[in-house]
Amino acid sequence: MENINFFSTNISENVYDELSKVLKSGFISAGKQSEVFESKLSNLGLVNPITVNSGTVTMFLALLSHNIGKDDEVIIPAQTFVATGLVVKQVGANVVFADINPNTGNIDVESIKEKITKKVMESQIKTKERLIREEEFKSLMP
């Protein structure tokens, strides 16, 4: 059977060197390199950035930070990693699957439009209100 490559990666040697240092340190998802990365993110203007150990935790924290929870609805692509839907359920929200555009492999915008309900809009309003609160908070910063 012949292997079909979908893509190839180009990773420079210095990445392997840095990765080796992290692995040898014994701190894979926390430690010195995480602190350095968080510091660099702070230098970009992010407020209290944190690193986490997985994309699953990232999605979970994103939903919590936008107050998405019980009875909210979150539209996700029908073709996605299982964790995408699991974190939505974990915060108490309901998953709404949108179709995939067969030409791009991405979520189909027209399908999203068809899936928008009052519950989805309420979830979106929560997110927008949070962003507004963040902007108000930033205006208080020196």
Secondary structure, DSSP 4 states (H G I P E B T S, - for coil): -----S------HHHHHHHHHHHHHT-SSSSHHHHHHHHHHHHTT-SS----S-HHHHHHHHHHHTT--TT-EEEEESSS-HHHHHHHHHTT-EEEEEPBPTTTSSBPHHHHHHH--HHHHHHHHHHHHHHHHHHHHHHH--
